[in-house]
Amino acid sequence: MSAKLGFFSGAVPTWSPEEVAAATAQAGFEGIEWEVRKGEGHIRLESAVEDGAARRRDGESHGLRVCCVSANHLVSVLDEQSVEWLVAAAGACGAPVARVFAPPFDDSRDVCEQLQAVRGALMRHAASFDEHGVALVIELSEETLLPSPELLLRTCEGIDSRAVGALYDPANMLVEGNLPPGYVTALLGDYLRHVHIKNEVFVNDPDRGWVPTIVRADEGLVNWRLVFEELRRVRYDGWIVIDHLSGEPSVDRIVLEREIAKELWAGALQ
């Protein structure tokens, strides 16, 4: 079993699509994940099909598969029109998966109603899965309604896992109880559909307190060898995508991030 490594264009948002695709291929990745934003970026929501088709051509011209399209965090899963455009972008790209975030918790509203609204959005998506074939995955992330696997399961219970699921970013779990990888994969089961790789340490900022800072995958608090061992144990066959850079964006930095990920994966095989 080998890792399917990809690179996320959102890590270099100011680069042109051609620059991102060329650098991703030059670094040796197999796949690319394109970021989707409202009104700007590599894929614009409002021109999802046109931009998605162009990004597919950009990837294919460099021998890359489009493994996912990911909406910017400002795009909510509750925005039905945006989700429709996001799914259209995935279809135009040939991507099997589309990532979106749950909205933040609103303390002025009943929490169960808020979770039910997310569930309703996922059910609507699942109802049309046979038409579009795109899995809609929620990134488990702090400051959203679904920061943990347990809440994802509660929201997705009974919904077809081909149509909906979770994006697992172990660094996000650091602030959600530092959940062990085996616990996360056991909970998610078939809802585990996509993985992002980054690492973090927490730095004490005089103004903001303790804040997460991106570091190399082999330097932070996430034990990526352990994560990879667990992904292998459950026979995870999806993509593992580098979604942040630990230094100033450059082709050399992208190459370095991939080499580190490969070394960690190889270390998990020993």
WOPE-V855106 format. One record per pair of residues at least 6 apart in sequence whose C-alpha atoms are under 6 Angstrom apart, sorted by the first residue. I is the first residue (numbers start at 1). J is the second residue. If there is no record, write none. Layout:
I_J + I_J
This chain:
4_239 + 5_29 + 5_240 + 5_241 + 6_29 + 6_30 + 6_31 + 6_32 + 6_241 + 7_32 + 7_33 + 7_241 + 7_242 + 8_32 + 8_33 + 8_243 + 9_34 + 9_35 + 10_35 + 11_243 + 11_244 + 21_59 + 23_251 + 27_255 + 30_64 + 31_64 + 31_65 + 31_66 + 31_67 + 32_66 + 32_67 + 33_66 + 33_67 + 33_68 + 33_69 + 34_69 + 35_69 + 35_70 + 35_71 + 36_43 + 36_44 + 36_70 + 36_71 + 36_72 + 37_44 + 37_45 + 37_72 + 38_44 + 38_45 + 43_51 + 45_85 + 48_85 + 48_89 + 49_88 + 49_89 + 49_92 + 52_89 + 52_92 + 52_93 + 53_92 + 53_93 + 56_93 + 66_95 + 67_95 + 68_95 + 68_97 + 68_98 + 69_90 + 69_98 + 70_98 + 70_99 + 71_99 + 71_100 + 76_101 + 76_102 + 76_103 + 77_102 + 96_134 + 97_134 + 97_135 + 98_136 + 99_137 + 99_138 + 100_138 + 101_138 + 101_139 + 102_144 + 102_145 + 103_144 + 103_145 + 104_143 + 104_144 + 104_145 + 105_145 + 119_155 + 126_163 + 129_163 + 135_163 + 135_164 + 136_164 + 137_164 + 137_165 + 137_166 + 137_167 + 138_166 + 138_167 + 139_166 + 139_167 + 140_146 + 140_147 + 140_148 + 141_147 + 141_172 + 146_152 + 161_191 + 165_191 + 165_192 + 165_193 + 166_191 + 166_192 + 166_193 + 167_194 + 167_195 + 168_195 + 169_195 + 169_196 + 171_199 + 173_179 + 181_227 + 182_230 + 194_238 + 194_239 + 195_240 + 196_240 + 196_241 + 196_242 + 197_241 + 197_242 + 198_217 + 199_214 + 199_215 + 199_217 + 199_220 + 199_222 + 200_212 + 200_213 + 200_214 + 200_215 + 200_220 + 201_212 + 201_213 + 201_220 + 202_210 + 202_211 + 202_212 + 202_213 + 203_210 + 203_211 + 204_210 + 214_246 + 215_246 + 216_246 + 225_264 + 225_268 + 228_268 + 229_268
